[in-house]
């Protein structure tokens, strides 16, 4: 990471002073008055995660440069590694007067990323043959969160790819596309059309024609749920763009909302579809949520199987199916169990759902080299210090 300019450093210090918890600022003032000490912090989360510390580490480097001090970091679980609940991810050492004021912001930059990376990892492993597209940008609160969530998806994806999954192949915006790009590759966001373009065009087919006329060299992915004619509009698009369909450059995207079934389905026919393709998926005991993912409204496994069988029967075997709408960890697992014929998942649902799970914590575990931590947190001490006891 490049060294920040003098202006950037001044802005960083002002940001820290304004956004940190006041009790940390007062601690810094007290420590500066009564004598600074060299301390070591242990950073951890209270749930299993995938290690994603890079944004925090880069921020600490920039803060150290702005403060003209040295901050030492020891990453115990490298980026992309699984971390158990309560296991230290990173030890951070330096001046207590300096680090006290940094605790608030540094924790903001690691906890959510680790949880989102774990969610992305689980989703990719659940559907190892499916490509994922990160569509989290609209669900993020500003540029910092958008960058963090894309980074997290990339980290979780690479961890899953190491185990054979296809993983995330890109994201929806240029701003964060670099996280998914191969070395030397020009990074661009991916995507075709929103529902608004179909409303503007007046029909699904007209929107597809407009897009293709404007971007003739791009593969074409067409939303088919706007007019509740997923099957008939999908087939109309395939017939109009038969050359793209034959070449495997055409995809239909299901994004049907949870208030209705796709065209031609109802509860009985949804069960019938799965009976034809994956009967075992509905014969096992299911929770209400799992049943909804299998045979309920919206983008269910039955809906995906129905679209696939219609396309194949019409001779469009090479037309791909893209799905979106609520594809988180649990829904991906149900789709895997139903062997739903998905080619691509567009998702922002790797973002943490239970935000309290993202809270990272940092405790000082040594003062001037002497192990010491509050009672109950002895598990954070360095292994070499644990056998001596707290403060020993």
Buried (B, 14 or more C-beta within 10 A) or exposed (E): EEEBEEEBBEEBBEEBEEEBEEEBBEBBEEBBEEEBBBBBBBBBBBBBBBBBBBBBBEBBBBBBBBBEEEBEBEBBBEBBBEBEEBBBBBBBBBBBBBBBBBBBBBBBBBBBBBBBBBBBBBBBBBBBEBBBBBBBBEEBEEEEBBBBBBBBBBBBBBBBBEEEBBBBEBBBBEBBBBBBBEEEEEBEBBBBBBEEBBEEBEBBBEBBBBBBEEEEEEBBBBBBBBBEBBBBBBBBBBEBBBEBBBEEBBBBBBBBEEEEBBBBBEEEEBBBBBEEBBEEBBEEEBEEEBBBBBBBBBBBBBBBBBBBBBBEEBEBEBBBBBBBBBBBBBBBBBBBBBBBBBBBBBBBBBBBEEEEBBBBBBBBBBBEEEBBBEEEBBEBBBEEBBEEEBEE
